[in-house]
């Protein structure tokens, strides 16, 4: 694996053609104040467990992007690794749905599957906003506690 961009808020793991998607999504996220690291996974197997765990420990949030079935694919392997090694890491998998994909224009297929840069960035922002209120509620003092 290769680190293409450093970031402290989120780790985007791309594989194959989706590395470009991850890079463009990171640029879009940066405009929204999210500092996303981008890693080119290069191979689905074997995973570079040391690099994935290091990045996940730093950011606490990992998004995988793949252009094949998300169930049982690269993202699932990353999820299994992090469930074992860093179970508190939030993970989101972007990939093709578990159904037949019609042949056609690749960019149109990516948009339809939500694995284009704009979809990944937008869905990641929503996902992060859903995660953060929970964390901030837990961090707030309860009745009788001091700030």
Contact map, one row per residue, 1 for C-alpha under 8 A:
111000000000000000000000000000000000001111100001001000000000000000000000000000000000000000000000000000000000000000000000000000000000000000000000000
111100000000000000000000000000000000001111000000000000000000000000000000000000000000000000000000000000000000000000000000000000000000000000000000000
111111000000000000000000000000000000111100000000000000000000000000000000000000000000000000000000000000000000000000000000000000000000000000000000000
011111000000000000000000000000000000111100000000000000000000000000000000000000000000000000000000000000000000000000000000000000000000000000000000000
001111100000000000000010000000000001111000000000000000000000000000000000000000000000000000000000000000000000000000000000000000000000000000000000000
001111110000000000000000000000000011110000000000000000000000000000000000000000000000000000000000000000000000000000000000000000000000000000000000000
000011111110000000000000000000000011110000000000000000000010000000000000000000000000000000000000000000000000000000000000000000000000000000000000000
000001111110000000000000000000000011100000000000000000000110000000000000000000000000000000000000000000000000000000000000000000000000000000000000000
000000111110000000000000000000000111100000000000000000000011100000000000000000000000000000000000000000000000000000000000000000000000000000000000000
000000111111000000000000000000000111100000000000000000000011111000000000000000000000000000000000000000000000000000000000000000000000000000000000000
000000111111100000000000000000000001111000000000000000110010111000000000000000000000000000000000000000000000000000000000000000000000000000000000000
000000000111110000000100010000000001111000000000000000000000011110000000000000000000000000000000000000000000000000000000000000000000000000000000000
000000000011111000100100000000000000011110000000000000000000011110000000000000000000000000000000000000000000000000000000000000000000000000000000000
000000000001111111111100000000000000011110000000000000000000000111000000000000000000000000000000000000000000000000000000000000000000000000000000000
000000000000111111100000000000000000000111110000000000000000000011000000000000000000000000000000000000000000000000000000000000000000000000000000000
000000000000011111100000000000000000000111000000000000000000000001000000000000000000000000000000000000000000000000000000000000000000000000000000000
000000000000011111111000000000000000000000000000000000000000000000100000000000000000000000000000000000000000000000000000000000000000000000000000000
000000000000011111111100000000000000000000000000000000000000000011100000000000000000000000000000000000000000000000100000000000000000000000000000000
000000000000111111111110000000000000011100000000000000000000000010000000000000000000000000000000000000000000000000000000000000000000000000000000000
000000000000010011111111000000000000000000000000000000000000000000000000000000000000000000000000000000000000000000000000000000000000000000000000000
000000000000010011111111100000000000000000000000000000000000000010000000000000000000000000000000000000000000000000111000000000000000000000000000000
000000000001110001111111110000000000010000000000000000000000000010000000000000000000000000000000000000000000000000001001000000000000000000000000000
000010000000000000111111111000000000010000000000000000000000000000000000000000000000000000000000000000000000000000000000000000000000000000000000000
000000000000000000011111111100000000000000000000000000000000000000000000000000000000000000000000000000000000000000001000000000000000000000000000000
000000000000000000001111111110000000000000000000000000000000000000000000000000000000000000000000000000000000000000001101100000000000000000000000000
000000000001000000000111111111000111110000000000000000000000000000000000000000000000000000000000000000000000000000000000100000000000000000000000000
000000000000000000000011111111100000000000000000000000000000000000000000000000000000000000000000000000000000000000000000000000000000000000000000000
000000000000000000000001111111110000000000000000000000000000000000000000000000000000000000000000000000000000000000001100100000000000000000000000000
000000000000000000000000111111111111000000000000000000000000000000000000000000000000000000000000000000000000000000000000100010000000000000000000000
000000000000000000000000011111111111000000000000000000000000000000000000000000000000000000000000000000000000000000000000000000000000000000000000000
000000000000000000000000001111111100000000000000000000000000000000000000000000000000000000000000000000000000000000000000000000000000000000000000000
000000000000000000000000000111111100000000000000000000000000000000000000000000000000000000000000000000000000000000000000000000000000000000000000000
000000000000000000000000000011111110000000000000000000000000000000000000000000000000000000000000000000000000000000000000000000000000000000000000000
000000001100000000000000010011111111000000000000000000000000000000000000000000000000000000000000000000000000000000000000000000000000000000000000000
000001111100000000000000010011001111100000000000000000000000000000000000000000000000000000000000000000000000000000000000000000000000000000000000000
000011111111000000000000010011000111110000000000000000000000000000000000000000000000000000000000000000000000000000000000000000000000000000000000000
001111111111000000000000010000000011111000000000000000000000000000000000000000000000000000000000000000000000000000000000000000000000000000000000000
001111100011110000100110010000000001111100000000000000000000000000000000000000000000000000000000000000000000000000000000000000000000000000000000000
111110000011110000100000000000000000111110000000000000000000000000000000000000000000000000000000000000000000000000000000000000000000000000000000000
111100000000111100100000000000000000011111000000000000000000000000000000000000000000000000000000000000000000000000000000000000000000000000000000000
110000000000111100000000000000000000001111110011000000000000000000000000000000000000000000000000000000000000000000000000000000000000000000000000000
110000000000001100000000000000000000000111110000000000000000000000000000000000000000000000000000000000000000000000000000000000000000000000000000000
100000000000001000000000000000000000000011111110000000000000000000000000000000000000000000000000000000000000000000000000000000000000000000000000000
000000000000001000000000000000000000000011111110000000000000000000000000010000000000000000000000000000000000000000000000000000000000000000000000000
000000000000000000000000000000000000000000111110000000000000000000000000000000000000000000000000000000000000000000000000000000000000000000000000000
000000000000000000000000000000000000000000111111000000000000000000000000000000000000000000000000000000000000000000000000000000000000000000000000000
000000000000000000000000000000000000000010111111100000000000000000000000000011000000000000000000000000000000000000000000000000000000000000000000000
100000000000000000000000000000000000000010000111111100000000000000000000000000000000000000000000000000000000000000000000000000000000000000000000000
000000000000000000000000000000000000000000000011111110000000000000000000000000001000000000000000000000000000000000000000000000000000000000000000000
000000000000000000000000000000000000000000000001111111000000000000000000000000000000000000000000000000000000000000000000000000000000000000000000000
100000000000000000000000000000000000000000000001111111100000000000000000000000000000000000000000000000000000000000000000000000000000000000000000000
000000000000000000000000000000000000000000000001111111110000000000000000000001000000000000000000000000000000000000000000000000000000000000000000000
000000000000000000000000000000000000000000000000111111111000000000000000000000000100110000000000000000000000000000000000000000000000000000000000000
000000000000000000000000000000000000000000000000011111111100000000000000000000000000000000000000000000000000000000000000000000000000000000000000000
000000000010000000000000000000000000000000000000001111111110000000000000000000000000000000000000000000000000000000000000000000000000000000000000000
000000000010000000000000000000000000000000000000000111111111110000000000000000000000010010000000000000000000000000000000000000000000000000000000000
000000000000000000000000000000000000000000000000000011111111000000000000000000000000010010000000000000000000000000000000000000000000000000000000000
000000010000000000000000000000000000000000000000000001111111000000000000000000000000000000000000000000000000000000000000000000000000000000000000000
000000111110000000000000000000000000000000000000000000111111110000000000000000000000000000000000000000000000000000000000000000000000000000000000000
000000001100000000000000000000000000000000000000000000011111110000000000000000000000000111000000000000000000000000000000000000000000000000000000000
000000001110000000000000000000000000000000000000000000010011111000000000000000000000000011100000000000000000000000000000000000000000000000000000000
000000000111100000000000000000000000000000000000000000010011111100000000000000000000000011110000000000000000000000000000000000000000000000000000000
000000000111100000000000000000000000000000000000000000000000111110000000000000000000000000111100000000000000000000000000000100000000000000000000000
000000000001110000000000000000000000000000000000000000000000011111000000011001000000000000111100000000000000000000000000000000000000000000000000000
000000000001111001101100000000000000000000000000000000000000001111100000001000000000000000001110000000000000000000100000000000000000000000000000000
000000000000011101000000000000000000000000000000000000000000000111111100011000000000000000000111000000000000000000100000000000000000000000000000000
000000000000000011000000000000000000000000000000000000000000000011111000000000000000000000000011000000000000010000100000000000000000000000000000000
000000000000000000000000000000000000000000000000000000000000000001111100100000000000000000000011000000000000000000000000000000000000000000000000000
000000000000000000000000000000000000000000000000000000000000000001111111100000000000000000000011110000000000000000000000000000000000000000000000000
000000000000000000000000000000000000000000000000000000000000000001011111111100000000000000001111110000000000000000000000000000000000000000000000000
000000000000000000000000000000000000000000000000000000000000000000001111101100000000000000000000110000000000000000000000000000000000000000000000000
000000000000000000000000000000000000000000000000000000000000000000001111111110000000000000000000000000000000000000000000000000000000000000000000000
000000000000000000000000000000000000000000000000000000000000000000011111111110000000000000000000000000000000000000000000000000000000000000000000000
000000000000000000000000000000000000000000010000000000000000000101000101111111000000000000000000000000000000000000000000000000000000000000000000000
000000000000000000000000000000000000000000000000000000000000000111000111111111100000000000001100000000000000000000000000000000000000000000000000000
000000000000000000000000000000000000000000000000000000000000000000000111111111110000000000001000000000000000000000000000000000000000000000000000000
000000000000000000000000000000000000000000000010000000000000000000000001111111111000000000000000000000000000000000000000000000000000000000000000000
000000000000000000000000000000000000000000000010000100000000000100000000011111111100000000000000000000000000000000000000000000000000000000000000000
000000000000000000000000000000000000000000000000000000000000000000000000001111111110000000100000000000000000000000000000000000000000000000000000000
000000000000000000000000000000000000000000000000000000000000000000000000000111111111000000000000000000000000000000000000000000000000000000000000000
000000000000000000000000000000000000000000000000100000000000000000000000000011111111110000000000000000000000000000000000000000000000000000000000000
000000000000000000000000000000000000000000000000000010000000000000000000000001111111111010000000000000000000000000000000000000000000000000000000000
000000000000000000000000000000000000000000000000000000000000000000000000000000111111111110000000000000000000000000000000000000000000000000000000000
000000000000000000000000000000000000000000000000000000000000000000000000000000011111111000000000000000000000000000000000000000000000000000000000000
000000000000000000000000000000000000000000000000000010000000000000000000000000001111111000000000000000000000000000000000000000000000000000000000000
000000000000000000000000000000000000000000000000000010011000000000000000000000001111111110000000000000000000000000000000000000000000000000000000000
000000000000000000000000000000000000000000000000000000000000000000000000000000000111111110000000000000000000000000000000000000000000000000000000000
000000000000000000000000000000000000000000000000000000000001000000000000000000000010011111000000000000000000000000000000000000000000000000000000000
000000000000000000000000000000000000000000000000000000011001110000000000000000000110011111100000000000000000000000000000000000000000000000000000000
000000000000000000000000000000000000000000000000000000000001110000000000000000000000000111110000000000000000000000000000000000000000000000000000000
000000000000000000000000000000000000000000000000000000000000111100000000000000100000000011111000000000000000000000000000000000000000000000000000000
000000000000000000000000000000000000000000000000000000000000011100000000000000000000000001111100000000000000000000000000000000000000000000000000000
000000000000000000000000000000000000000000000000000000000000001110000100001100000000000000111110000000000000000000000000000000000000000000000000000
000000000000000000000000000000000000000000000000000000000000001111000100001000000000000000011111000000000000000001100001000000000000000000000000000
000000000000000000000000000000000000000000000000000000000000000011111100000000000000000000001111100000000000000011100000000000000000000000000000000
000000000000000000000000000000000000000000000000000000000000000001111100000000000000000000000111111000000000000010100000000000000000000000000000000
000000000000000000000000000000000000000000000000000000000000000000001110000000000000000000000011111000000000000010000000000000000000000000000000000
000000000000000000000000000000000000000000000000000000000000000000001110000000000000000000000001111100000000000000000000000000000000000000000000000
000000000000000000000000000000000000000000000000000000000000000000000000000000000000000000000001111110000000000000000000000000000000000000000000000
000000000000000000000000000000000000000000000000000000000000000000000000000000000000000000000000011111000000000000000000000000000000000000000000000
000000000000000000000000000000000000000000000000000000000000000000000000000000000000000000000000001111100000000000000000000000000000000000000000000
000000000000000000000000000000000000000000000000000000000000000000000000000000000000000000000000000111110000000000000000000000000000000000000000000
000000000000000000000000000000000000000000000000000000000000000000000000000000000000000000000000000011111000000000000000000000000000000000000000000
000000000000000000000000000000000000000000000000000000000000000000000000000000000000000000000000000001111101100000000000000000000000000000000000000
000000000000000000000000000000000000000000000000000000000000000000000000000000000000000000000000000000111111100000000000000000000000000000000000000
000000000000000000000000000000000000000000000000000000000000000000000000000000000000000000000000000000011111110000000000000000000000000000000000000
000000000000000000000000000000000000000000000000000000000000000000000000000000000000000000000000000000001111111000010000000000000000000000000000000
000000000000000000000000000000000000000000000000000000000000000000000000000000000000000000000000000000011111111100000000000000000000000000000000000
000000000000000000000000000000000000000000000000000000000000000000000000000000000000000000000000000000011111111110000000000000000000000000000000000
000000000000000000000000000000000000000000000000000000000000000000100000000000000000000000000000000000000111111111110000000000000000000000000000000
000000000000000000000000000000000000000000000000000000000000000000000000000000000000000000000000000000000011111111110010000000000000000000000000000
000000000000000000000000000000000000000000000000000000000000000000000000000000000000000000000000000000000001111111100000000000000000000000000000000
000000000000000000000000000000000000000000000000000000000000000000000000000000000000000000000011100000000000111111110000000000000000000000000000000
000000000000000000000000000000000000000000000000000000000000000000000000000000000000000000000110000000000000011111110011000000000000000000000000000
000000000000000001001000000000000000000000000000000000000000000011100000000000000000000000000111000000000000011111111011000000000000000000000000000
000000000000000000001000000000000000000000000000000000000000000000000000000000000000000000000000000000000010011011111111000000000000000000000000000
000000000000000000001101100100000000000000000000000000000000000000000000000000000000000000000000000000000000000000111111100000000000000000000000000
000000000000000000000000100100000000000000000000000000000000000000000000000000000000000000000000000000000000000000011111110000000000000000000000000
000000000000000000000000000000000000000000000000000000000000000000000000000000000000000000000000000000000000001001111111111000000000000000000000000
000000000000000000000100100000000000000000000000000000000000000000000000000000000000000000000100000000000000000001111111111100000000000000000000000
000000000000000000000000110110000000000000000000000000000000000000000000000000000000000000000000000000000000000000001111111110000000000000000000000
000000000000000000000000000000000000000000000000000000000000000000000000000000000000000000000000000000000000000000000111111111000000000000000000000
000000000000000000000000000000000000000000000000000000000000000000000000000000000000000000000000000000000000000000000011111111100000000000000000000
000000000000000000000000000000000000000000000000000000000000001000000000000000000000000000000000000000000000000000000001111111110000000000000000000
000000000000000000000000000010000000000000000000000000000000000000000000000000000000000000000000000000000000000000000000111111111000000000000000000
000000000000000000000000000000000000000000000000000000000000000000000000000000000000000000000000000000000000000000000000011111111100000000000000000
000000000000000000000000000000000000000000000000000000000000000000000000000000000000000000000000000000000000000000000000001111111110000000000000000
000000000000000000000000000000000000000000000000000000000000000000000000000000000000000000000000000000000000000000000000000111111111000000000000000
000000000000000000000000000000000000000000000000000000000000000000000000000000000000000000000000000000000000000000000000000011111111100000000000000
000000000000000000000000000000000000000000000000000000000000000000000000000000000000000000000000000000000000000000000000000001111111110000000000000
000000000000000000000000000000000000000000000000000000000000000000000000000000000000000000000000000000000000000000000000000000111111111000000000000
000000000000000000000000000000000000000000000000000000000000000000000000000000000000000000000000000000000000000000000000000000011111111100000000000
000000000000000000000000000000000000000000000000000000000000000000000000000000000000000000000000000000000000000000000000000000001111111110000000000
000000000000000000000000000000000000000000000000000000000000000000000000000000000000000000000000000000000000000000000000000000000111111111000000000
000000000000000000000000000000000000000000000000000000000000000000000000000000000000000000000000000000000000000000000000000000000011111111100000000
000000000000000000000000000000000000000000000000000000000000000000000000000000000000000000000000000000000000000000000000000000000001111111110000000
000000000000000000000000000000000000000000000000000000000000000000000000000000000000000000000000000000000000000000000000000000000000111111110000000
000000000000000000000000000000000000000000000000000000000000000000000000000000000000000000000000000000000000000000000000000000000000011111111000000
000000000000000000000000000000000000000000000000000000000000000000000000000000000000000000000000000000000000000000000000000000000000001111111000000
000000000000000000000000000000000000000000000000000000000000000000000000000000000000000000000000000000000000000000000000000000000000000111111100001
000000000000000000000000000000000000000000000000000000000000000000000000000000000000000000000000000000000000000000000000000000000000000001111111111
000000000000000000000000000000000000000000000000000000000000000000000000000000000000000000000000000000000000000000000000000000000000000000011111100
000000000000000000000000000000000000000000000000000000000000000000000000000000000000000000000000000000000000000000000000000000000000000000001111100
000000000000000000000000000000000000000000000000000000000000000000000000000000000000000000000000000000000000000000000000000000000000000000001111110
000000000000000000000000000000000000000000000000000000000000000000000000000000000000000000000000000000000000000000000000000000000000000000001111111
000000000000000000000000000000000000000000000000000000000000000000000000000000000000000000000000000000000000000000000000000000000000000000001001111
000000000000000000000000000000000000000000000000000000000000000000000000000000000000000000000000000000000000000000000000000000000000000000011000111
